[in-house]
Amino acid sequence: MSEHKFKSGFVAIVGRPNVGKSTLMNQVIGQKIAIMSDKPQTTRNKIHGVYTTEDAQIVFLDTPGIHKPNSKLGDYMVKSAQSALDEVDAVLFLTDVSEELGGGDRYIIEQLKKVDTPVFLVLNKIDKVHPEELLPIIEKYARLHSFTEVVPVSALLGNNVTTLLDQIAKYLPEGPMYYPADQVTDHPEQFVCAELIREKILQLTREEIPHSIAVEIESMGTGANGVVNIGAVIYVERSSQKGIVIGKNGAMLKEVGKLARQDMERLLGSKIFLELWVKVKEDWRNRESVLKSLGFRHD
């Protein structure tokens, strides 16, 4: 009998902002490691999610949405997404079937034509269209590029996600288990906690606030009573934004803290004591030194 061969590799998830990349990642991993919001450009860093079975380990990179940048942060995000394409064993091009194939999709397809690795067309949100509408949509995309595989899914409901994972495993090389079988992300807990705070602000605010927010965990430690104490700073670009994030009598900040704490307790399996501060760092998205201190680097 032939020796069992374990397969492993890295897979990038790319697509326009807001097509469901983080939703797919969380569905595959089975818990929340990438934040979700209906605001574009929610993901700023390449998030590594790890999916392990007896036969294979797939390390997913949920990249920032590829778009036309309008700040140094935007520029960082696009370079980060494009660099992911050069370092993986397969690429999932995620599209939203409930929206027309647009200029953003065409732009990404042009980038994918330069890639040597297998590219899957993953048609997301199939729960939003009639099954008969799928074939014409697939044909439209197939005219622009010859994709290795075409897999329709609903990342939200989990439809066909197992089929997608089986297909990916076929294209992975034989390789080691990069991470322990029970590990679901390579990001430190501080990173995920900071992202959860940012997610709550994205959900509760509007207009310019979401894109002006950065979160840094300043302290994190477990007390004698087993409670994890977390201190975090929320950075905004203008003092008017600080007032919005704090809210009347601190109501907004209190709500952000309450919702983030609930998610953190699920993530860490411990009671959390969370303290939040709001500080102004003017025009931080265009300041190289601030971006570096917050972990945005091109390398």
C-alpha positions in Angstrom: 0.0 0.0 0.0 1.4 3.4 -0.9 2.5 5.7 1.9 -0.1 8.5 2.7 1.1 11.8 1.3 0.2 15.0 3.2 -0.4 18.1 1.1 0.0 21.7 2.2 0.2 25.1 0.7 -0.8 28.8 0.6 -3.9 30.2 -1.1 -4.7 33.8 -1.7 -8.3 35.1 -1.7 -8.5 38.2 -3.9 -11.4 40.2 -5.2 -13.0 43.7 -5.2 -13.7 45.2 -1.8 -16.8 43.8 -0.2 -17.4 40.6 -2.2 -17.2 38.4 0.9 -13.5 37.5 1.3 -13.5 37.7 5.1 -16.9 35.9 5.3 -15.4 33.0 3.2 -12.3 32.8 5.4 -14.4 32.8 8.6 -16.8 30.1 7.2 -13.8 27.9 6.3 -12.0 28.3 9.6 -15.3 27.9 11.6 -14.7 31.0 13.8 -14.2 34.7 13.4 -10.6 35.7 12.6 -11.2 38.2 9.9 -13.5 41.2 10.6 -16.6 41.7 8.5 -18.4 44.9 7.6 -20.4 46.2 4.7 -17.9 49.1 4.4 -15.4 48.6 1.6 -11.7 48.1 2.4 -12.4 46.6 5.8 -9.4 44.2 5.6 -6.1 46.1 5.8 -3.5 43.3 6.4 -3.1 39.9 4.9 -4.9 37.7 7.4 -3.6 34.1 7.6 -6.3 31.6 8.3 -5.3 27.9 8.7 -7.6 25.0 7.7 -6.3 21.5 8.6 -7.7 18.0 7.8 -6.0 14.6 8.1 -4.8 14.9 4.5 -4.0 18.6 4.0 -3.3 22.0 5.5 -4.4 25.1 3.6 -3.1 28.4 4.7 -5.4 31.2 3.5 -4.4 34.8 2.9 -7.4 37.1 3.0 -5.9 40.0 1.1 -7.2 43.6 1.2 -9.5 44.4 -1.7 -7.7 45.4 -4.8 -8.8 49.0 -5.6 -7.4 52.4 -6.9 -5.6 53.8 -3.8 -6.0 57.4 -2.6 -3.7 57.4 0.4 -0.5 55.9 1.6 -2.5 53.4 3.5 -4.5 52.5 0.4 -1.3 52.2 -1.5 0.0 49.8 1.2 -3.2 47.7 1.0 -3.1 47.3 -2.8 0.7 46.4 -2.8 0.0 43.9 0.0 -2.8 42.2 -2.0 -0.7 42.1 -5.2 2.4 40.7 -3.5 0.2 37.8 -2.1 -0.3 36.6 -5.7 3.5 36.0 -6.1 3.9 33.8 -3.0 1.0 31.2 -3.1 0.2 27.8 -4.5 -3.3 28.9 -5.7 -5.5 32.0 -6.0 -9.2 32.2 -5.4 -10.7 35.1 -7.4 -13.9 35.8 -5.4 -16.8 37.6 -7.2 -20.3 38.7 -6.1 -22.8 37.1 -8.5 -25.5 39.5 -7.4 -23.6 42.4 -9.0 -22.7 43.0 -12.6 -19.1 42.2 -13.7 -17.5 45.6 -13.5 -14.3 47.5 -14.1 -12.9 46.4 -10.7 -13.3 42.8 -11.6 -11.7 43.4 -15.1 -8.8 45.1 -13.4 -8.1 42.2 -11.1 -8.4 39.7 -14.0 -5.7 41.6 -15.8 -3.5 41.2 -12.7 -4.3 37.5 -12.6 -3.2 37.0 -16.2 0.4 37.6 -15.0 0.1 34.8 -12.4 1.5 31.3 -13.1 -0.4 29.5 -10.2 -3.8 27.9 -10.6 -6.6 30.6 -10.4 -10.1 29.5 -9.3 -13.1 31.6 -10.1 -15.2 31.5 -7.0 -18.7 32.9 -7.6 -20.0 34.0 -4.2 -23.5 34.9 -2.9 -25.3 32.3 -5.1 -28.1 32.4 -2.5 -29.0 35.8 -4.0 -29.6 34.7 -7.6 -31.7 32.0 -9.3 -29.6 28.9 -10.3 -30.5 29.5 -14.0 -28.7 32.9 -13.9 -25.4 31.3 -13.0 -24.4 29.9 -16.3 -24.5 33.2 -18.3 -22.5 34.8 -15.5 -19.8 32.1 -15.6 -19.7 32.5 -19.4 -19.0 36.2 -19.1 -16.0 35.6 -16.8 -14.7 32.7 -18.9 -14.5 35.0 -21.9 -12.0 37.1 -20.0 -9.7 34.4 -18.6 -9.3 30.7 -18.6 -9.8 29.8 -15.0 -8.4 26.5 -13.6 -11.7 25.7 -11.8 -15.1 27.4 -11.4 -16.8 26.9 -8.0 -20.1 28.7 -7.1 -20.5 29.2 -3.3 -22.4 31.0 -0.6 -19.8 32.0 1.9 -22.4 33.2 4.3 -24.5 30.0 4.3 -21.6 27.6 3.7 -23.1 26.2 0.5 -20.5 24.3 -1.6 -17.6 25.5 0.6 -16.6 21.8 1.3 -16.4 21.2 -2.5 -14.2 24.3 -2.9 -11.8 23.0 -0.2 -11.6 19.5 -1.8 -10.8 21.2 -5.2 -8.1 23.3 -3.7 -6.4 20.3 -2.0 -6.1 18.6 -5.4 -3.8 21.4 -6.6 -1.6 21.7 -3.5 2.0 20.2 -3.5 3.0 17.5 -1.0 4.4 19.4 2.0 4.7 19.7 5.8 2.1 20.8 8.4 3.2 24.4 8.8 1.0 25.1 11.9 -0.3 22.8 14.7 -3.5 21.1 13.7 -5.6 23.1 16.2 -4.2 26.6 15.2 -6.6 28.7 13.1 -4.5 31.8 12.5 -0.9 33.0 12.7 -1.8 36.4 14.0 -1.1 37.2 17.6 -4.1 37.6 19.8 -3.4 41.3 20.1 -3.9 41.7 16.4 -7.2 39.9 16.3 -8.4 41.9 19.4 -7.5 45.2 17.8 -9.3 44.2 14.7 -12.5 43.2 16.7 -12.5 46.7 18.2 -12.1 48.3 14.8 -15.0 46.1 13.4 -17.4 47.4 16.1 -16.5 51.0 15.2 -17.1 50.2 11.5 -20.5 48.8 12.4 -21.6 51.7 14.6 -20.3 54.8 12.7 -20.6 56.1 9.2 -19.2 58.7 6.7 -15.5 59.3 7.0 -15.0 57.7 10.5 -14.5 54.0 9.4 -11.5 54.8 7.2 -9.9 57.2 9.7 -9.7 54.6 12.5 -6.7 52.6 13.7 -6.5 50.5 16.8 -3.5 49.6 18.9 -3.4 47.2 21.8 -1.1 48.9 24.4 -1.3 46.3 27.1 -2.6 42.8 27.5 -2.1 40.5 30.6 -3.9 38.0 32.8 -4.6 39.0 36.4 -4.5 36.7 39.4 -8.3 36.2 39.1 -7.9 34.8 35.5 -9.4 37.9 34.0 -7.6 39.2 30.8 -6.9 42.9 31.1 -6.7 44.7 27.8 -5.9 48.4 27.2 -6.4 49.7 23.7 -6.0 53.1 21.9 -8.3 54.1 19.1 -6.6 56.6 16.8 -8.6 59.1 14.7 -7.4 61.8 12.3 -9.3 64.8 13.7 -10.7 66.0 17.0 -14.2 66.2 15.6 -13.9 62.4 14.9 -12.8 61.8 18.5 -16.1 63.3 19.7 -18.1 61.0 17.4 -16.3 57.9 18.5 -16.7 58.7 22.2 -20.3 59.7 21.7 -22.7 61.6 24.0 -21.7 60.9 27.6 -19.3 58.2 26.3 -22.3 56.1 25.0 -20.6 55.2 21.6 -17.3 54.1 23.2 -19.2 52.1 25.8 -21.2 50.2 23.1 -18.0 49.6 21.1 -16.3 48.2 24.2 -19.3 46.0 25.2 -19.6 44.4 21.7 -15.8 44.0 21.3 -15.5 42.4 24.7 -18.2 39.8 23.9 -16.3 38.7 20.8 -12.9 38.7 22.6 -14.3 36.5 25.4 -15.5 34.0 22.7 -12.0 34.2 21.0 -9.9 33.8 24.2 -12.3 31.8 26.3 -11.7 34.1 29.3 -13.4 37.0 31.1 -12.1 40.3 29.7 -11.7 43.7 31.3 -11.3 46.1 28.4 -10.3 49.8 28.7 -10.5 52.0 25.6 -8.9 55.5 24.9 -9.4 57.7 21.9 -6.5 59.8 20.6 -6.0 62.1 17.7 -3.1 61.4 15.2 -3.6 63.9 12.4 -3.6 62.5 8.9 -2.1 59.2 10.1 -3.0 57.4 6.9 -0.4 59.4 5.0 2.3 59.4 7.6 4.9 56.7 7.0 6.2 56.6 10.6 2.7 56.2 12.0 1.8 53.5 9.5 5.0 51.6 10.4 4.3 51.8 14.2 0.8 50.4 13.6 2.2 47.4 11.7 1.6 48.5 8.1 4.8 47.6 6.3 5.5 46.7 2.6 7.9 43.8 3.5 
